[in-house]
Amino acid sequence: MPAGPPVTQDFRGKGESVFRGVAQLNLDSKGRLAVPARHRDALLERCAGHLVITADADHCLLVYPLPDWELIQQKLEGLSNLDPRVRELQRRLIGFAVDVDMDGAGRVLISPELRRFAQLEKSVVLVGQGRKFELWNDERWTQLIDSAGSFGAGGLPVELEGFSL
C-alpha cells in the first residue's frame, strides 16, 4: 500500500483524474513550475501534458487539462456578452488563457503576464481542485487559509447549509 492518501484518482469512474492536495513549490529563474510527480502521469494520460493556464478573480491562476478548458471556453463563448459582467469574465478567463505543454522534466512555463497578475515570484502553492489546479502566491495562500471559515457578515453561503463533513 502506498504511503499517504492518493492525490490523483479516477474521476467518478469516467477515466478522468481528480487532483487533490496542496504542494509548496518554487518557480525557477525562467518562471517554470515543476508539476509534482504524483500528478504528471495523470496529466500525460488525460491530456498528453497539454494544459491551459488562466487568471482567476481571486488573483490566483487556474491550471486546466486542455480538454477540460475547451469545454469551459465553449460555455463562456456561448454566453451573451451584452451583460458587462459576462464580458469582464470572458476578458479575464479567455483573454489571459495561455496554452502550455509540460516539458520532458514535467515543467510548465508560466508567462510573465500571468506571473504578474497573480504576483508569483519564487515561492508558490499548487492546490488540487478536482478537475483543475489553483496556483497561488505563497503569502496570499497563507492569508487565505488563515482567514478560512470566517464567512463575515454574510454568514454561511446558502449552498453550504446542511452540508457536513
C-alpha positions as CSV (number, residue, x, y, z in Angstrom):
1,M,0.0,0.0,0.0
2,P,1.5,3.4,-0.9
3,A,2.3,5.9,1.8
4,G,-0.3,8.6,2.3
5,P,-3.6,9.1,0.6
6,P,-3.8,9.0,-3.2
7,V,-4.0,12.5,-4.6
8,T,-4.8,11.7,-8.2
9,Q,-7.6,9.2,-8.8
10,D,-10.2,8.2,-11.4
11,F,-12.9,10.9,-11.5
12,R,-16.1,9.2,-10.7
13,G,-15.2,6.1,-12.7
14,K,-15.1,8.1,-16.0
15,G,-11.4,7.7,-16.7
16,E,-10.7,11.3,-15.7
17,S,-8.4,12.3,-12.9
18,V,-9.2,14.2,-9.7
19,F,-6.4,16.5,-8.5
20,R,-6.1,16.9,-4.7
21,G,-3.7,18.2,-2.2
22,V,-1.5,21.2,-1.6
23,A,2.1,21.4,-2.7
24,Q,4.6,24.1,-1.8
25,L,6.8,24.7,-4.8
26,N,9.3,27.1,-6.3
27,L,9.3,28.7,-9.7
28,D,12.8,28.6,-11.3
29,S,14.5,31.7,-12.6
30,K,12.8,31.4,-16.0
31,G,9.3,31.2,-14.4
32,R,8.9,27.4,-14.9
33,L,6.8,25.3,-12.5
34,A,7.8,21.7,-11.9
35,V,4.5,19.8,-11.7
36,P,4.6,17.4,-8.8
37,A,5.5,13.8,-9.9
38,R,2.3,12.5,-8.4
39,H,0.2,14.5,-10.9
40,R,2.4,14.1,-14.0
41,D,1.3,10.7,-15.2
42,A,-2.4,11.6,-14.8
43,L,-1.8,14.8,-16.8
44,L,0.1,12.9,-19.5
45,E,-2.7,10.3,-19.7
46,R,-5.5,12.9,-19.6
47,C,-4.2,15.5,-22.0
48,A,-0.6,14.5,-23.1
49,G,0.7,17.3,-20.9
50,H,-1.3,20.0,-22.8
51,L,-2.6,22.5,-20.2
52,V,-4.2,25.9,-20.2
53,I,-3.4,28.5,-17.5
54,T,-5.6,31.5,-16.9
55,A,-6.3,34.2,-14.4
56,D,-8.9,33.9,-11.6
57,A,-10.8,36.7,-9.9
58,D,-9.1,35.8,-6.6
59,H,-5.7,36.7,-8.2
60,C,-4.5,33.2,-8.4
61,L,-4.0,31.2,-11.6
62,L,-6.2,28.3,-12.8
63,V,-4.5,25.4,-14.5
64,Y,-6.7,23.1,-16.6
65,P,-6.0,20.0,-18.7
66,L,-6.7,21.2,-22.2
67,P,-9.9,19.0,-22.8
68,D,-11.5,20.4,-19.6
69,W,-10.6,24.0,-20.5
70,E,-12.0,23.6,-24.0
71,L,-15.5,22.8,-22.5
72,I,-15.3,25.9,-20.2
73,Q,-14.2,28.2,-23.0
74,Q,-17.0,26.9,-25.2
75,K,-19.5,27.7,-22.5
76,L,-18.0,31.1,-21.9
77,E,-18.2,32.0,-25.6
78,G,-21.8,30.9,-25.7
79,L,-22.8,33.5,-23.1
80,S,-24.3,36.8,-24.2
81,N,-21.7,39.5,-23.9
82,L,-24.3,42.2,-23.7
83,D,-24.0,41.9,-19.9
84,P,-20.9,43.8,-18.8
85,R,-20.2,41.2,-16.0
86,V,-20.1,38.4,-18.6
87,R,-17.7,40.5,-20.8
88,E,-15.5,41.0,-17.8
89,L,-15.4,37.3,-17.1
90,Q,-14.7,36.4,-20.7
91,R,-11.9,39.0,-20.9
92,R,-10.3,37.6,-17.8
93,L,-10.7,33.9,-18.4
94,I,-10.3,33.7,-22.1
95,G,-8.1,36.8,-22.5
96,F,-5.4,35.6,-20.1
97,A,-5.6,32.0,-21.2
98,V,-2.3,30.6,-22.3
99,D,-1.7,27.1,-23.8
100,V,1.4,25.4,-22.3
101,D,2.9,22.0,-22.6
102,M,4.8,20.1,-19.9
103,D,8.4,19.6,-21.0
104,G,10.3,16.3,-20.5
105,A,11.1,17.2,-16.9
106,G,7.4,17.9,-16.1
107,R,7.8,21.7,-16.1
108,V,5.4,24.3,-17.5
109,L,6.3,27.9,-18.2
110,I,4.2,30.5,-16.5
111,S,4.0,33.6,-18.7
112,P,5.3,36.9,-17.3
113,E,1.8,38.4,-17.7
114,L,0.2,35.6,-15.6
115,R,3.0,35.7,-13.0
116,R,2.5,39.5,-12.7
117,F,-1.3,39.1,-12.4
118,A,-1.0,36.5,-9.6
119,Q,2.1,38.2,-8.0
120,L,4.0,35.0,-8.4
121,E,7.7,35.2,-7.6
122,K,9.7,32.2,-6.3
123,S,7.6,30.5,-3.6
124,V,4.2,29.3,-4.9
125,V,1.4,26.9,-3.8
126,L,-0.3,24.4,-6.2
127,V,-3.7,23.4,-4.9
128,G,-5.6,20.5,-6.4
129,Q,-9.3,21.4,-7.0
130,G,-10.8,18.3,-8.6
131,R,-10.5,18.8,-12.4
132,K,-8.1,21.7,-12.1
133,F,-5.4,23.3,-10.0
134,E,-5.1,26.7,-8.5
135,L,-1.6,28.3,-8.4
136,W,-1.1,30.9,-5.6
137,N,1.4,33.3,-4.4
138,D,2.6,31.6,-1.1
139,E,1.9,34.7,1.0
140,R,-1.6,35.2,-0.4
141,W,-2.4,31.5,0.1
142,T,-1.3,31.7,3.7
143,Q,-3.5,34.7,4.3
144,L,-6.5,33.0,2.6
145,I,-6.1,29.8,4.7
146,D,-5.6,31.8,7.9
147,S,-9.0,33.6,7.3
148,A,-10.7,30.4,6.0
149,G,-14.0,29.6,7.7
150,S,-14.8,33.2,8.6
151,F,-17.7,34.0,6.3
152,G,-18.0,37.5,7.6
153,A,-21.3,39.4,7.9
154,G,-23.0,37.4,5.2
155,G,-22.7,34.2,7.2
156,L,-22.7,30.7,5.7
157,P,-23.4,30.6,1.9
158,V,-26.8,29.1,1.1
159,E,-25.1,26.3,-0.9
160,L,-23.4,25.1,2.3
161,E,-26.5,25.0,4.5
162,G,-26.9,21.4,5.7
163,F,-23.5,20.4,4.3
164,S,-21.5,18.3,6.8
165,L,-18.1,16.8,6.6
